[in-house]
Amino acid sequence: MKLIKHFVNGKLYDGASERKSKIFDPSTGEQSGEVILASKKDLNLAVENAKKAFLSWSSKPPLQRARVLFKFKELIEKNSDELTKIIVSEHGKVYEDAKGSLTRGLEVVEYACGIPQLLKGEFTENVGSNVDSWSIRQPLGVCAGITPFNFPAMVPMWMFPMAIACGNTFILKPSEKDPSCSIKLAELFFEAGLPEGVLNVVNGDKEVVDAIIDNKDISAVSFVGSTPIAKYIYENCAKNEKRVQALGGAKNHCVVMPDCDLDQAVNGLMGAAYGSAGERCMAQSVAVAVGDIGDKLVDNLSKKVESLKVGPGMDKKSEMGPLVTKEHLEKVKNYVDIGVKEGAQLVIDGRKLKLQGYEKGFYMGGCLFDHVKKDMRIYKEEIFGPVLSVVRARNFDEALKLVNDHEYGNGVSIFTRDGDTGRTFSSQAKIGMVGINIPIPVPMAFHSFGGWKRSLFGDQHMHGPEGVRFYTKLKTITSRWPSGLRSGPEFVMPTMK
């Protein structure tokens, strides 16, 4: 049985703590390993190493940092199959989905390779007589990332490549449910030529999270997870004068207009609601059927949900794998129970799914609810599982109001053939990421990812241009080189003449 250690200062590290957590293969339900949970002392040691490494790494020309990133990109591509299988073995998502998530992380590495261009400042000659002014962006110091179980490659790679490219050093605290991928990525980055201490992986639970918050040498914290934890991290990091971006929960709506291409909408919803067993912050968990399209939408969806191929992630026939843990499986099933008690119509019930030979695996089939009301818990709360709720709306305005009234504002989509409807919706939706005939509107690496309202605490999104701004601080320099006689002191607010 494998034992997963930390990665500190360029090598695997046992740590001082004797606490461990079990890791399971979701497809079989069997324990596959253990991960060492760090103590506050372990975290502080990693920060000390990162602090020392920052002195030399931050002074390297951006071009030299980019060359290491180019090599890292090459090694990820070379080890893509191994990394993908690691994700499948600990998370459970199907192979192609895992590979796709790795690719989306790799795209951020590609974007970060352009850091010499991205860090260029601005210059104005002669802002005043013989006075020039220019701005530069400089790294913060030691940064930290706290990442969730659902994307063990992609979400960490939203953070550390950008931070490191900008000249920072980094502490990554991955989910203790599936930490192996983060360790492998750190080893590959070190193999690419990253100096010791620049990227450190410290496994742990709340003890490490609180140690990150309390450590005075950590300048910035990035987080992706549930809204209550995002709010906790945001508030406590702010108390400790840290820069913070904390991405929280979601309840992503998909508005289906009567004029849409129904097959396109149904296929989009199937992938967005049941891909990765619904364990995505961008999963479409609410379909808003507008006007008279509701019955057709539910009828078409129910046939496809019923025939959904559920199985192990490495089985090429599988369209959806297991959930990540037994505890999470029970949590999702409990939400389905709640929906039934609240009076929603359970059209397809996947709770009793059993796979021959995988009876102990953490599987359930897709669930489909119809006639869900906005006061029901299954509508208001994030389920994070393969459960799609259909809400009926009389018209476009009512559908838009539903979207805007929800406390979460992560992602939303609309399916329509009408350009005016699509444009109005994208303009008026109070949501951070909007898709028009696109079921999962995740921005590419050269844009930025993030929601509104209680889906994001902090004012900057992740990766892309926002990532560069988050991981650097702006400095503006104003300069004059006087010639001839020096003038005397001036006691008024300086103005440019």
Secondary structure as a PSIPRED ss2 file (coil, helix, strand):
# PSIPRED VFORMAT (PSIPRED V4.0)

   1 M C   1.000  0.000  0.000
   2 K E   0.000  0.000  1.000
   3 L E   0.000  0.000  1.000
   4 I E   0.000  0.000  1.000
   5 K C   1.000  0.000  0.000
   6 H E   0.000  0.000  1.000
   7 F E   0.000  0.000  1.000
   8 V E   0.000  0.000  1.000
   9 N C   1.000  0.000  0.000
  10 G C   1.000  0.000  0.000
  11 K E   0.000  0.000  1.000
  12 L E   0.000  0.000  1.000
  13 Y E   0.000  0.000  1.000
  14 D C   1.000  0.000  0.000
  15 G C   1.000  0.000  0.000
  16 A C   1.000  0.000  0.000
  17 S C   1.000  0.000  0.000
  18 E C   1.000  0.000  0.000
  19 R C   1.000  0.000  0.000
  20 K E   0.000  0.000  1.000
  21 S E   0.000  0.000  1.000
  22 K E   0.000  0.000  1.000
  23 I E   0.000  0.000  1.000
  24 F E   0.000  0.000  1.000
  25 D E   0.000  0.000  1.000
  26 P C   1.000  0.000  0.000
  27 S C   1.000  0.000  0.000
  28 T C   1.000  0.000  0.000
  29 G C   1.000  0.000  0.000
  30 E E   0.000  0.000  1.000
  31 Q E   0.000  0.000  1.000
  32 S E   0.000  0.000  1.000
  33 G E   0.000  0.000  1.000
  34 E E   0.000  0.000  1.000
  35 V E   0.000  0.000  1.000
  36 I E   0.000  0.000  1.000
  37 L C   1.000  0.000  0.000
  38 A C   1.000  0.000  0.000
  39 S C   1.000  0.000  0.000
  40 K H   0.000  1.000  0.000
  41 K H   0.000  1.000  0.000
  42 D H   0.000  1.000  0.000
  43 L H   0.000  1.000  0.000
  44 N H   0.000  1.000  0.000
  45 L H   0.000  1.000  0.000
  46 A H   0.000  1.000  0.000
  47 V H   0.000  1.000  0.000
  48 E H   0.000  1.000  0.000
  49 N H   0.000  1.000  0.000
  50 A H   0.000  1.000  0.000
  51 K H   0.000  1.000  0.000
  52 K H   0.000  1.000  0.000
  53 A H   0.000  1.000  0.000
  54 F H   0.000  1.000  0.000
  55 L H   0.000  1.000  0.000
  56 S H   0.000  1.000  0.000
  57 W H   0.000  1.000  0.000
  58 S C   1.000  0.000  0.000
  59 S C   1.000  0.000  0.000
  60 K C   1.000  0.000  0.000
  61 P C   1.000  0.000  0.000
  62 P H   0.000  1.000  0.000
  63 L H   0.000  1.000  0.000
  64 Q H   0.000  1.000  0.000
  65 R H   0.000  1.000  0.000
  66 A H   0.000  1.000  0.000
  67 R H   0.000  1.000  0.000
  68 V H   0.000  1.000  0.000
  69 L H   0.000  1.000  0.000
  70 F H   0.000  1.000  0.000
  71 K H   0.000  1.000  0.000
  72 F H   0.000  1.000  0.000
  73 K H   0.000  1.000  0.000
  74 E H   0.000  1.000  0.000
  75 L H   0.000  1.000  0.000
  76 I H   0.000  1.000  0.000
  77 E H   0.000  1.000  0.000
  78 K H   0.000  1.000  0.000
  79 N C   1.000  0.000  0.000
  80 S H   0.000  1.000  0.000
  81 D H   0.000  1.000  0.000
  82 E H   0.000  1.000  0.000
  83 L H   0.000  1.000  0.000
  84 T H   0.000  1.000  0.000
  85 K H   0.000  1.000  0.000
  86 I H   0.000  1.000  0.000
  87 I H   0.000  1.000  0.000
  88 V H   0.000  1.000  0.000
  89 S H   0.000  1.000  0.000
  90 E H   0.000  1.000  0.000
  91 H H   0.000  1.000  0.000
  92 G C   1.000  0.000  0.000
  93 K C   1.000  0.000  0.000
  94 V C   1.000  0.000  0.000
  95 Y H   0.000  1.000  0.000
  96 E H   0.000  1.000  0.000
  97 D H   0.000  1.000  0.000
  98 A H   0.000  1.000  0.000
  99 K H   0.000  1.000  0.000
 100 G H   0.000  1.000  0.000
 101 S H   0.000  1.000  0.000
 102 L H   0.000  1.000  0.000
 103 T H   0.000  1.000  0.000
 104 R H   0.000  1.000  0.000
 105 G H   0.000  1.000  0.000
 106 L H   0.000  1.000  0.000
 107 E H   0.000  1.000  0.000
 108 V H   0.000  1.000  0.000
 109 V H   0.000  1.000  0.000
 110 E H   0.000  1.000  0.000
 111 Y H   0.000  1.000  0.000
 112 A H   0.000  1.000  0.000
 113 C C   1.000  0.000  0.000
 114 G C   1.000  0.000  0.000
 115 I H   0.000  1.000  0.000
 116 P H   0.000  1.000  0.000
 117 Q H   0.000  1.000  0.000
 118 L H   0.000  1.000  0.000
 119 L C   1.000  0.000  0.000
 120 K C   1.000  0.000  0.000
 121 G C   1.000  0.000  0.000
 122 E E   0.000  0.000  1.000
 123 F E   0.000  0.000  1.000
 124 T E   0.000  0.000  1.000
 125 E E   0.000  0.000  1.000
 126 N E   0.000  0.000  1.000
 127 V E   0.000  0.000  1.000
 128 G E   0.000  0.000  1.000
 129 S C   1.000  0.000  0.000
 130 N C   1.000  0.000  0.000
 131 V E   0.000  0.000  1.000
 132 D E   0.000  0.000  1.000
 133 S E   0.000  0.000  1.000
 134 W E   0.000  0.000  1.000
 135 S E   0.000  0.000  1.000
 136 I E   0.000  0.000  1.000
 137 R E   0.000  0.000  1.000
 138 Q E   0.000  0.000  1.000
 139 P E   0.000  0.000  1.000
 140 L C   1.000  0.000  0.000
 141 G C   1.000  0.000  0.000
 142 V E   0.000  0.000  1.000
 143 C E   0.000  0.000  1.000
 144 A E   0.000  0.000  1.000
 145 G E   0.000  0.000  1.000
 146 I E   0.000  0.000  1.000
 147 T C   1.000  0.000  0.000
 148 P C   1.000  0.000  0.000
 149 F C   1.000  0.000  0.000
 150 N C   1.000  0.000  0.000
 151 F C   1.000  0.000  0.000
 152 P C   1.000  0.000  0.000
 153 A C   1.000  0.000  0.000
 154 M H   0.000  1.000  0.000
 155 V H   0.000  1.000  0.000
 156 P H   0.000  1.000  0.000
 157 M H   0.000  1.000  0.000
 158 W H   0.000  1.000  0.000
 159 M H   0.000  1.000  0.000
 160 F H   0.000  1.000  0.000
 161 P H   0.000  1.000  0.000
 162 M H   0.000  1.000  0.000
 163 A H   0.000  1.000  0.000
 164 I H   0.000  1.000  0.000
 165 A H   0.000  1.000  0.000
 166 C C   1.000  0.000  0.000
 167 G C   1.000  0.000  0.000
 168 N C   1.000  0.000  0.000
 169 T E   0.000  0.000  1.000
 170 F E   0.000  0.000  1.000
 171 I E   0.000  0.000  1.000
 172 L E   0.000  0.000  1.000
 173 K E   0.000  0.000  1.000
 174 P C   1.000  0.000  0.000
 175 S C   1.000  0.000  0.000
 176 E C   1.000  0.000  0.000
 177 K C   1.000  0.000  0.000
 178 D C   1.000  0.000  0.000
 179 P C   1.000  0.000  0.000
 180 S H   0.000  1.000  0.000
 181 C H   0.000  1.000  0.000
 182 S H   0.000  1.000  0.000
 183 I H   0.000  1.000  0.000
 184 K H   0.000  1.000  0.000
 185 L H   0.000  1.000  0.000
 186 A H   0.000  1.000  0.000
 187 E H   0.000  1.000  0.000
 188 L H   0.000  1.000  0.000
 189 F H   0.000  1.000  0.000
 190 F H   0.000  1.000  0.000
 191 E H   0.000  1.000  0.000
 192 A C   1.000  0.000  0.000
 193 G C   1.000  0.000  0.000
 194 L C   1.000  0.000  0.000
 195 P C   1.000  0.000  0.000
 196 E C   1.000  0.000  0.000
 197 G C   1.000  0.000  0.000
 198 V C   1.000  0.000  0.000
 199 L E   0.000  0.000  1.000
 200 N E   0.000  0.000  1.000
 201 V E   0.000  0.000  1.000
 202 V C   1.000  0.000  0.000
 203 N C   1.000  0.000  0.000
 204 G C   1.000  0.000  0.000
 205 D C   1.000  0.000  0.000
 206 K H   0.000  1.000  0.000
 207 E H   0.000  1.000  0.000
 208 V H   0.000  1.000  0.000
 209 V H   0.000  1.000  0.000
 210 D H   0.000  1.000  0.000
 211 A H   0.000  1.000  0.000
 212 I H   0.000  1.000  0.000
 213 I H   0.000  1.000  0.000
 214 D H   0.000  1.000  0.000
 215 N C   1.000  0.000  0.000
 216 K C   1.000  0.000  0.000
 217 D C   1.000  0.000  0.000
 218 I E   0.000  0.000  1.000
 219 S E   0.000  0.000  1.000
 220 A E   0.000  0.000  1.000
 221 V E   0.000  0.000  1.000
 222 S E   0.000  0.000  1.000
 223 F E   0.000  0.000  1.000
 224 V E   0.000  0.000  1.000
 225 G C   1.000  0.000  0.000
 226 S C   1.000  0.000  0.000
 227 T H   0.000  1.000  0.000
 228 P H   0.000  1.000  0.000
 229 I H   0.000  1.000  0.000
 230 A H   0.000  1.000  0.000
 231 K H   0.000  1.000  0.000
 232 Y H   0.000  1.000  0.000
 233 I H   0.000  1.000  0.000
 234 Y H   0.000  1.000  0.000
 235 E H   0.000  1.000  0.000
 236 N H   0.000  1.000  0.000
 237 C H   0.000  1.000  0.000
 238 A H   0.000  1.000  0.000
 239 K H   0.000  1.000  0.000
 240 N C   1.000  0.000  0.000
 241 E C   1.000  0.000  0.000
 242 K C   1.000  0.000  0.000
 243 R E   0.000  0.000  1.000
 244 V E   0.000  0.000  1.000
 245 Q E   0.000  0.000  1.000
 246 A E   0.000  0.000  1.000
 247 L E   0.000  0.000  1.000
 248 G C   1.000  0.000  0.000
 249 G C   1.000  0.000  0.000
 250 A C   1.000  0.000  0.000
 251 K C   1.000  0.000  0.000
 252 N E   0.000  0.000  1.000
 253 H E   0.000  0.000  1.000
 254 C E   0.000  0.000  1.000
 255 V E   0.000  0.000  1.000
 256 V E   0.000  0.000  1.000
 257 M C   1.000  0.000  0.000
 258 P C   1.000  0.000  0.000
 259 D C   1.000  0.000  0.000
 260 C C   1.000  0.000  0.000
 261 D C   1.000  0.000  0.000
 262 L H   0.000  1.000  0.000
 263 D H   0.000  1.000  0.000
 264 Q H   0.000  1.000  0.000
 265 A H   0.000  1.000  0.000
 266 V H   0.000  1.000  0.000
 267 N H   0.000  1.000  0.000
 268 G H   0.000  1.000  0.000
 269 L H   0.000  1.000  0.000
 270 M H   0.000  1.000  0.000
 271 G H   0.000  1.000  0.000
 272 A H   0.000  1.000  0.000
 273 A H   0.000  1.000  0.000
 274 Y H   0.000  1.000  0.000
 275 G H   0.000  1.000  0.000
 276 S H   0.000  1.000  0.000
 277 A H   0.000  1.000  0.000
 278 G H   0.000  1.000  0.000
 279 E C   1.000  0.000  0.000
 280 R C   1.000  0.000  0.000
 281 C C   1.000  0.000  0.000
 282 M C   1.000  0.000  0.000
 283 A C   1.000  0.000  0.000
 284 Q E   0.000  0.000  1.000
 285 S E   0.000  0.000  1.000
 286 V E   0.000  0.000  1.000
 287 A E   0.000  0.000  1.000
 288 V E   0.000  0.000  1.000
 289 A E   0.000  0.000  1.000
 290 V E   0.000  0.000  1.000
 291 G H   0.000  1.000  0.000
 292 D H   0.000  1.000  0.000
 293 I H   0.000  1.000  0.000
 294 G H   0.000  1.000  0.000
 295 D H   0.000  1.000  0.000
 296 K H   0.000  1.000  0.000
 297 L H   0.000  1.000  0.000
 298 V H   0.000  1.000  0.000
 299 D H   0.000  1.000  0.000
 300 N H   0.000  1.000  0.000
 301 L H   0.000  1.000  0.000
 302 S H   0.000  1.000  0.000
 303 K H   0.000  1.000  0.000
 304 K H   0.000  1.000  0.000
 305 V H   0.000  1.000  0.000
 306 E H   0.000  1.000  0.000
 307 S C   1.000  0.000  0.000
 308 L C   1.000  0.000  0.000
 309 K C   1.000  0.000  0.000
 310 V E   0.000  0.000  1.000
 311 G C   1.000  0.000  0.000
 312 P C   1.000  0.000  0.000
 313 G C   1.000  0.000  0.000
 314 M C   1.000  0.000  0.000
 315 D C   1.000  0.000  0.000
 316 K C   1.000  0.000  0.000
 317 K C   1.000  0.000  0.000
 318 S C   1.000  0.000  0.000
 319 E C   1.000  0.000  0.000
 320 M E   0.000  0.000  1.000
 321 G C   1.000  0.000  0.000
 322 P C   1.000  0.000  0.000
 323 L C   1.000  0.000  0.000
 324 V C   1.000  0.000  0.000
 325 T C   1.000  0.000  0.000
 326 K H   0.000  1.000  0.000
 327 E H   0.000  1.000  0.000
 328 H H   0.000  1.000  0.000
 329 L H   0.000  1.000  0.000
 330 E H   0.000  1.000  0.000
 331 K H   0.000  1.000  0.000
 332 V H   0.000  1.000  0.000
 333 K H   0.000  1.000  0.000
 334 N H   0.000  1.000  0.000
 335 Y H   0.000  1.000  0.000
 336 V H   0.000  1.000  0.000
 337 D H   0.000  1.000  0.000
 338 I H   0.000  1.000  0.000
 339 G H   0.000  1.000  0.000
 340 V H   0.000  1.000  0.000
 341 K H   0.000  1.000  0.000
 342 E H   0.000  1.000  0.000
 343 G C   1.000  0.000  0.000
 344 A C   1.000  0.000  0.000
 345 Q E   0.000  0.000  1.000
 346 L E   0.000  0.000  1.000
 347 V E   0.000  0.000  1.000
 348 I E   0.000  0.000  1.000
 349 D C   1.000  0.000  0.000
 350 G C   1.000  0.000  0.000
 351 R C   1.000  0.000  0.000
 352 K C   1.000  0.000  0.000
 353 L C   1.000  0.000  0.000
 354 K C   1.000  0.000  0.000
 355 L C   1.000  0.000  0.000
 356 Q C   1.000  0.000  0.000
 357 G C   1.000  0.000  0.000
 358 Y C   1.000  0.000  0.000
 359 E C   1.000  0.000  0.000
 360 K C   1.000  0.000  0.000
 361 G C   1.000  0.000  0.000
 362 F C   1.000  0.000  0.000
 363 Y C   1.000  0.000  0.000
 364 M C   1.000  0.000  0.000
 365 G C   1.000  0.000  0.000
 366 G C   1.000  0.000  0.000
 367 C E   0.000  0.000  1.000
 368 L E   0.000  0.000  1.000
 369 F E   0.000  0.000  1.000
 370 D E   0.000  0.000  1.000
 371 H C   1.000  0.000  0.000
 372 V C   1.000  0.000  0.000
 373 K C   1.000  0.000  0.000
 374 K C   1.000  0.000  0.000
 375 D C   1.000  0.000  0.000
 376 M C   1.000  0.000  0.000
 377 R H   0.000  1.000  0.000
 378 I H   0.000  1.000  0.000
 379 Y H   0.000  1.000  0.000
 380 K H   0.000  1.000  0.000
 381 E C   1.000  0.000  0.000
 382 E C   1.000  0.000  0.000
 383 I C   1.000  0.000  0.000
 384 F C   1.000  0.000  0.000
 385 G C   1.000  0.000  0.000
 386 P C   1.000  0.000  0.000
 387 V E   0.000  0.000  1.000
 388 L E   0.000  0.000  1.000
 389 S E   0.000  0.000  1.000
 390 V E   0.000  0.000  1.000
 391 V E   0.000  0.000  1.000
 392 R E   0.000  0.000  1.000
 393 A E   0.000  0.000  1.000
 394 R C   1.000  0.000  0.000
 395 N C   1.000  0.000  0.000
 396 F H   0.000  1.000  0.000
 397 D H   0.000  1.000  0.000
 398 E H   0.000  1.000  0.000
 399 A H   0.000  1.000  0.000
 400 L H   0.000  1.000  0.000
 401 K H   0.000  1.000  0.000
 402 L H   0.000  1.000  0.000
 403 V H   0.000  1.000  0.000
 404 N H   0.000  1.000  0.000
 405 D H   0.000  1.000  0.000
 406 H C   1.000  0.000  0.000
 407 E C   1.000  0.000  0.000
 408 Y E   0.000  0.000  1.000
 409 G E   0.000  0.000  1.000
 410 N C   1.000  0.000  0.000
 411 G E   0.000  0.000  1.000
 412 V E   0.000  0.000  1.000
 413 S E   0.000  0.000  1.000
 414 I E   0.000  0.000  1.000
 415 F E   0.000  0.000  1.000
 416 T C   1.000  0.000  0.000
 417 R C   1.000  0.000  0.000
 418 D C   1.000  0.000  0.000
 419 G H   0.000  1.000  0.000
 420 D H   0.000  1.000  0.000
 421 T H   0.000  1.000  0.000
 422 G H   0.000  1.000  0.000
 423 R H   0.000  1.000  0.000
 424 T H   0.000  1.000  0.000
 425 F H   0.000  1.000  0.000
 426 S H   0.000  1.000  0.000
 427 S H   0.000  1.000  0.000
 428 Q H   0.000  1.000  0.000
 429 A C   1.000  0.000  0.000
 430 K C   1.000  0.000  0.000
 431 I C   1.000  0.000  0.000
 432 G C   1.000  0.000  0.000
 433 M E   0.000  0.000  1.000
 434 V E   0.000  0.000  1.000
 435 G E   0.000  0.000  1.000
 436 I E   0.000  0.000  1.000
 437 N C   1.000  0.000  0.000
 438 I C   1.000  0.000  0.000
 439 P C   1.000  0.000  0.000
 440 I C   1.000  0.000  0.000
 441 P C   1.000  0.000  0.000
 442 V C   1.000  0.000  0.000
 443 P C   1.000  0.000  0.000
 444 M C   1.000  0.000  0.000
 445 A C   1.000  0.000  0.000
 446 F C   1.000  0.000  0.000
 447 H C   1.000  0.000  0.000
 448 S C   1.000  0.000  0.000
 449 F E   0.000  0.000  1.000
 450 G C   1.000  0.000  0.000
 451 G C   1.000  0.000  0.000
 452 W E   0.000  0.000  1.000
 453 K E   0.000  0.000  1.000
 454 R C   1.000  0.000  0.000
 455 S C   1.000  0.000  0.000
 456 L E   0.000  0.000  1.000
 457 F E   0.000  0.000  1.000
 458 G C   1.000  0.000  0.000
 459 D C   1.000  0.000  0.000
 460 Q C   1.000  0.000  0.000
 461 H C   1.000  0.000  0.000
 462 M E   0.000  0.000  1.000
 463 H C   1.000  0.000  0.000
 464 G H   0.000  1.000  0.000
 465 P H   0.000  1.000  0.000
 466 E H   0.000  1.000  0.000
 467 G H   0.000  1.000  0.000
 468 V H   0.000  1.000  0.000
 469 R H   0.000  1.000  0.000
 470 F H   0.000  1.000  0.000
 471 Y C   1.000  0.000  0.000
 472 T E   0.000  0.000  1.000
 473 K E   0.000  0.000  1.000
 474 L E   0.000  0.000  1.000
 475 K E   0.000  0.000  1.000
 476 T E   0.000  0.000  1.000
 477 I E   0.000  0.000  1.000
 478 T E   0.000  0.000  1.000
 479 S E   0.000  0.000  1.000
 480 R E   0.000  0.000  1.000
 481 W C   1.000  0.000  0.000
 482 P C   1.000  0.000  0.000
 483 S C   1.000  0.000  0.000
 484 G C   1.000  0.000  0.000
 485 L C   1.000  0.000  0.000
 486 R C   1.000  0.000  0.000
 487 S C   1.000  0.000  0.000
 488 G C   1.000  0.000  0.000
 489 P C   1.000  0.000  0.000
 490 E C   1.000  0.000  0.000
 491 F C   1.000  0.000  0.000
 492 V C   1.000  0.000  0.000
 493 M C   1.000  0.000  0.000
 494 P C   1.000  0.000  0.000
 495 T C   1.000  0.000  0.000
 496 M C   1.000  0.000  0.000
 497 K C   1.000  0.000  0.000
